[in-house]
Amino acid sequence: MDVQGTVAAGFEPVRDAFVRNFEQRGERGAAVAVYRDGRKVVDLWGGTRDVDGTDPWAVDTAQIVRSATKGVAAAVPLLLHQRGQLDLDAPVGTYWPEFKAGGKERALVRHLLSHRAGVPVLDRPLTMAEAADGESGPLAVAAQQAVWEPGTDHGYHAQTYSWLLGELVRRVTGRSIGRLVAEEIAGPLGLDFWIGLPPEEAHRAGRVGPVEEPAGGAGQLRLRPKRSVSDAYRDPESLTRRAFGAIDPLPDENDPAYRAAELPASAGISTARALARFYAATIGEVDGHRLFAPATLTLARTEESAGPDRVLLPAAGRWAGQGARQVRDGPAPAKRPAGRWVAKRRGHFAVGPAPARRPPGRWSVRSRLGRGPASSAAAGRWVLGT
């Protein structure tokens, strides 16, 4: 395998592992870059840059990086906070009054960054043209009813992250998030990274597409998601399917219009070395440039959410224990409480003994005596809602 690029002394095993991806794991084309203490120590590329396998990956090849775009986009509100232009603990409605609708008046700026805003889905998905027009997306998320009370839970905002962060940044600065990234992050650091690919750079971007999973064997790349996620994605009513389907039909990632759109949730175009250099500059100095002050870096590293994700881990479920007029929310208990149960699916109910295995979904345990949360109820009736 003809792998190009360089590694610093001591990092030769990274090159060996990169080569094995092609020789043993079915890799088609890729690049990897690593910075250590502000210095680039790995910069490798190989294979082809397009799904057809015809054009070789070049030193300046860029690719769509999908949700890796979110990390760069999230740096923008943190930089605005660092400059005193944005308060992470202020209600979003302070900067964007229309966002208060739909039970979101208590949503904080930090909730947008940490997938806790409660709007991972849209009741009416957007077309690709609407998603990219800069107006329809913000209007839709502002009007959307929250799926959960903002700040009380978390779930991956796969597509709506674009309009949440993009509109917030526009309201605070008057600039689009793609322009701000270009002027204040990519430009000063010399990054080949774009949220909104300029036409003059389009020739550098490779083409992506579906590939067959390599034949089974130890060490093969795993291309399929976990079964629980796949099952949820096939259910048109699941949060998983609705979150990833907020743009419908799914956009063609090779479409120049999609790549030119400023969609910070999914449509960034970058080289590997640009992403590595960006993250190096968030934690330290790179060629005289540093993005985050120590206090901002501490904020960026602080955990905001833990536990099952309402969108990505649908099988984990959520529970609500009802007792003494209190409701507690958290991960479903590992052990199914005994008792009779009622299952509801697409309008049908079934009543009978509690099953040996708890089906996935939202459910609650209702103690007959109301003596505590669901996780402590040894017996009672429980309800599954799917």
C-alpha positions in Angstrom: 0.0 0.0 0.0 1.4 3.4 -1.1 1.0 5.6 1.9 2.2 9.2 1.6 3.3 11.7 4.3 5.5 11.8 7.3 5.7 10.8 10.9 8.1 12.1 13.6 10.6 9.9 15.3 8.8 7.6 17.8 5.5 7.7 15.9 6.3 5.0 13.3 3.7 2.7 14.9 1.0 5.1 13.9 2.1 4.7 10.3 2.1 0.9 10.7 -1.4 1.0 12.1 -2.6 3.2 9.2 -1.2 0.9 6.6 -2.9 -2.1 8.3 -6.3 -0.3 7.8 -5.8 -0.7 4.1 -4.1 -4.1 4.0 -6.2 -5.9 6.6 -9.4 -3.9 7.3 -10.7 -2.9 3.9 -10.0 0.8 4.0 -10.5 2.7 0.7 -9.0 6.1 1.3 -8.1 8.1 4.4 -5.9 10.6 6.0 -4.7 11.0 9.6 -2.9 13.8 11.4 -1.7 14.2 15.0 -0.4 17.2 16.9 1.5 16.9 20.2 2.4 19.9 22.3 1.6 22.2 19.4 3.8 20.3 16.9 2.6 18.2 14.0 4.0 14.6 14.5 1.8 12.6 12.1 0.6 13.6 8.6 -0.4 10.6 6.5 -2.7 9.9 3.6 -3.4 7.1 1.1 -5.9 5.3 -1.1 -8.4 7.0 -3.2 -10.5 10.1 -2.5 -13.7 9.0 -4.2 -16.0 6.1 -3.7 -15.4 5.0 -7.2 -11.8 4.3 -6.4 -10.4 6.3 -9.4 -8.8 9.4 -8.1 -5.8 9.1 -5.6 -6.0 10.9 -2.3 -3.7 13.9 -2.6 -1.8 16.0 -0.1 -4.5 18.7 -0.3 -7.6 16.4 -0.5 -10.5 17.4 1.8 -13.5 15.4 2.7 -16.9 16.0 4.2 -16.5 15.4 7.9 -20.1 15.1 8.9 -20.6 15.5 12.7 -17.0 16.3 13.3 -18.2 19.7 12.1 -20.0 20.1 15.4 -16.8 20.3 17.4 -15.5 23.3 15.4 -18.9 24.9 15.4 -19.2 24.6 19.2 -15.9 26.5 19.6 -17.6 29.7 18.2 -20.1 30.2 21.2 -17.2 29.4 23.6 -15.0 32.1 21.9 -17.9 34.6 22.1 -18.3 33.7 25.8 -14.6 34.2 26.3 -14.9 37.7 24.9 -17.9 38.6 27.0 -20.4 38.7 24.1 -22.3 35.6 25.2 -23.4 34.2 28.6 -23.6 30.4 28.6 -26.0 30.5 31.6 -28.4 33.0 30.0 -31.7 31.9 28.5 -31.4 31.4 24.8 -34.5 33.8 24.5 -32.3 36.6 25.8 -30.6 36.6 22.4 -33.3 34.9 20.3 -36.8 35.8 21.7 -38.7 33.6 19.3 -37.0 30.5 20.8 -39.0 30.8 24.0 -42.0 29.1 22.2 -42.9 25.5 22.7 -41.8 25.2 26.4 -38.3 26.3 25.7 -38.3 29.5 27.7 -35.9 28.0 30.3 -33.5 26.7 27.7 -30.0 28.0 28.4 -27.2 28.7 25.9 -25.2 25.9 27.4 -28.1 23.5 26.7 -27.7 24.2 23.0 -24.1 23.2 23.1 -24.6 20.0 25.1 -27.6 18.5 23.3 -29.9 19.3 26.2 -32.2 21.8 24.5 -35.0 19.3 23.9 -35.4 19.9 20.2 -33.6 17.0 18.4 -36.5 16.6 16.0 -38.9 18.6 13.8 -42.6 17.8 13.5 -42.3 18.7 9.8 -38.9 17.9 8.4 -37.3 20.4 6.1 -36.4 20.0 2.4 -32.7 20.4 1.5 -33.5 23.8 0.0 -35.2 24.9 3.3 -32.4 23.5 5.4 -29.9 25.6 3.5 -31.8 28.9 3.1 -30.7 30.3 6.4 -34.3 31.1 7.5 -36.5 28.0 7.5 -34.3 26.1 9.9 -34.2 28.7 12.6 -37.9 29.3 12.3 -38.6 25.6 12.6 -36.6 25.0 15.7 -37.9 28.2 17.4 -41.5 27.0 16.9 -40.8 23.4 17.7 -42.4 22.0 20.9 -39.6 20.7 23.2 -39.5 16.9 23.5 -38.3 17.2 27.1 -37.9 20.2 29.4 -34.6 21.8 28.3 -31.8 21.0 30.7 -33.4 17.9 32.3 -32.2 15.3 29.8 -30.0 14.9 26.7 -30.3 13.5 23.3 -28.2 13.9 20.1 -29.4 16.9 18.1 -28.1 15.3 14.8 -29.4 17.9 12.4 -31.1 20.6 14.4 -27.7 21.5 15.9 -27.1 23.4 12.6 -29.9 25.9 13.1 -29.6 26.1 16.9 -26.0 27.2 16.9 -26.1 29.0 13.6 -29.0 31.3 14.5 -27.6 32.0 18.0 -24.3 33.1 16.5 -26.0 35.3 14.0 -28.2 36.9 16.6 -25.1 37.7 18.8 -22.6 38.8 16.1 -24.6 39.6 12.9 -22.4 37.1 11.1 -23.1 33.6 9.9 -21.3 30.8 11.7 -19.5 29.8 8.5 -18.1 33.3 8.0 -17.1 33.6 11.6 -15.2 30.3 11.5 -13.5 31.4 8.3 -12.5 34.8 9.6 -11.6 34.0 13.2 -10.6 30.3 13.3 -9.6 28.9 9.9 -8.0 32.0 8.6 -5.7 32.8 11.5 -4.7 29.1 11.9 -4.3 28.4 8.2 -6.9 25.6 8.2 -8.4 24.0 5.2 -11.7 23.8 6.9 -15.0 25.2 5.7 -18.6 25.4 6.9 -19.9 26.4 3.5 -17.5 25.2 0.8 -16.4 28.0 -1.5 -16.8 27.2 -5.2 -13.1 27.7 -5.9 -12.2 24.9 -3.4 -14.8 22.4 -4.6 -12.3 20.5 -6.8 -10.3 19.4 -3.7 -13.2 17.6 -2.0 -13.6 13.8 -2.5 -16.8 12.0 -3.2 -18.4 9.7 -0.7 -20.8 6.9 -1.0 -22.0 3.6 0.5 -19.5 0.7 0.6 -19.9 -3.0 1.3 -18.8 -4.2 4.7 -15.6 -6.2 4.5 -15.9 -10.0 4.9 -15.9 -11.1 8.5 -12.6 -11.7 10.4 -10.6 -10.4 13.3 -9.8 -6.8 13.2 -12.2 -5.8 10.4 -13.7 -2.4 10.3 -17.2 -2.3 11.7 -19.6 -0.4 9.4 -22.9 -1.3 10.8 -24.5 0.4 13.9 -25.6 -1.6 16.9 -28.9 -3.5 16.3 -30.8 -1.4 18.8 -29.9 1.8 16.9 -30.7 0.2 13.5 -34.1 -1.0 14.8 -34.9 2.5 16.2 -33.9 4.1 12.9 -36.3 1.9 11.0 -39.1 3.0 13.3 -40.5 6.3 11.7 -41.8 7.4 15.1 -38.6 7.0 17.1 -36.5 9.9 18.1 -33.6 8.3 16.4 -35.2 8.3 13.0 -36.8 11.7 13.4 -33.6 13.3 14.6 -31.5 12.1 11.7 -34.5 12.7 9.4 -34.9 16.4 10.2 -33.9 17.0 6.5 -36.1 14.8 4.3 -35.2 13.3 1.9 -31.7 12.8 3.2 -29.4 15.1 1.3 -26.8 14.0 -1.2 -23.5 14.7 0.4 -21.8 15.0 -3.0 -24.3 17.7 -4.1 -22.4 21.0 -4.5 -25.4 22.8 -3.0 -25.2 20.7 0.1 -21.5 21.3 0.5 -21.9 25.0 0.0 -24.6 25.2 2.7 -23.7 26.5 6.1 -24.8 23.4 8.1 -22.6 23.2 11.2 -24.2 19.9 12.3 -23.1 17.9 9.3 -21.6 19.5 6.2 -18.1 20.7 7.1 -15.4 20.1 4.6 -11.9 19.6 6.0 -8.5 17.9 5.8 -7.3 15.7 8.6 -4.4 18.1 9.4 -6.9 21.0 9.7 -9.0 19.2 12.3 -5.9 18.2 14.2 -4.4 21.7 14.1 -7.7 23.2 15.3 -7.9 20.9 18.4 -4.2 21.5 19.1 -5.0 25.3 19.2 -7.8 24.8 21.6 -5.6 23.2 24.3 -2.3 25.1 23.6 -0.3 27.3 21.3 0.3 26.4 17.7 2.7 28.7 15.8 1.8 31.6 18.0 -2.0 31.1 17.9 -4.2 29.8 20.8 -8.0 29.8 20.7 -9.0 29.1 24.3 -7.9 30.9 27.4 -7.4 28.5 30.4 -10.8 29.3 31.9 -12.6 28.6 28.5 -10.7 25.4 28.1 -11.9 24.3 31.5 -15.5 25.0 30.4 -15.0 23.1 27.2 -13.7 20.1 29.2 -16.5 20.1 31.8 -19.0 17.2 31.5 -22.5 18.5 30.9 -24.4 15.2 30.3 -24.0 11.6 31.4 -26.0 8.4 31.0 -28.2 7.1 28.2 -28.8 9.4 25.3 -32.5 9.7 24.3 -31.7 9.6 20.6 -28.6 7.4 20.2 -29.5 4.8 22.9 -33.2 4.1 22.4 -33.1 0.6 24.0 -31.9 2.0 27.3 -35.3 3.6 27.9 -36.1 6.2 30.5 -38.0 5.8 33.7 -40.3 8.0 35.7 -41.0 6.9 39.3 -44.1 8.3 40.8 -44.5 8.6 44.6 -45.4 11.2 47.1 -46.4 13.5 44.2 -42.8 13.5 42.9 -41.5 12.4 39.5 -37.9 11.3 39.1 -36.3 10.9 35.7 -33.3 8.7 34.9 -32.0 5.5 33.2 -34.3 2.6 33.3 -33.5 0.2 36.2 -31.5 -2.9 35.1 -33.9 -5.2 36.9 -37.6 -5.4 35.8 -40.0 -4.9 38.7 -42.5 -7.7 39.2 -46.2 -7.3 38.6 -48.7 -6.9 35.8 -48.1 -4.6 33.0 -49.8 -2.8 30.1 -48.0 -2.4 26.8 -49.2 0.1 24.3 -48.0 0.0 20.6 -49.6 1.9 17.8 -52.9 2.3 19.7 -53.2 -1.3 20.9 -52.9 -2.5 24.6 -52.0 -5.8 26.0 -52.5 -6.7 29.6 -50.8 -9.7 31.3 -48.0 -10.8 33.6 -44.8 -8.8 33.4 -42.5 -10.2 30.6 -39.2 -11.9 31.4 -37.4 -9.2 29.6 -38.3 -5.5 29.6 -39.0 -4.3 26.1 -37.2 -1.1 25.1 -39.0 2.2 25.1 -40.3 4.7 27.6 -42.0 3.1 30.7 -42.9 3.9 34.2 -43.4 1.8 37.4 -46.3 2.7 39.5 -46.1 1.5 43.0 -49.4 0.6 44.6 -48.6 2.4 47.8 -46.5 5.2 46.1 -43.6 4.6 48.4 -40.6 5.9 46.4 -39.1 5.9 42.9 -39.5 3.2 40.4 -36.0 1.8 40.9 -36.9 0.8 44.5 -40.4 -0.6 43.8 -40.3 -4.4 44.3 -43.7 -4.8 42.9 -46.3 -2.9 41.1 -47.8 -2.2 37.6 -45.6 -0.9 34.9 -46.5 0.7 31.6 -44.6 0.6 28.4 -45.1 3.3 25.8 -43.5 2.9 22.4 
